[in-house]
Amino acid sequence: MTDKAENPNAGKEFGEGNYKAAQNYREAQEDFAADKQQVAEKARAAADALDGPEADELAQAEAAARDGHAA
């Protein structure tokens, strides 16, 4: 058995079992969604990106995601 001197991560939660991280993420997403101005700005930026120089790359990433593959 290893102790904390050998394993600095002993006793800490990682991966899907990290409920505090999941809670923090969820709260951050709710805060973001509640800020209507920020959501509108990000939506405009995304729409501009679809019409910009990265449009082809974004379309390829979307197609890969739709097919279940990583971009």
Buried (B, 14 or more C-beta within 10 A) or exposed (E): EEEEEEEEEEEEEEEEEEEEEEEEEEEEEEEEEEEEEEEEEEEEEEEEEEEEEEEEEBEEBEEEEEEEEEE
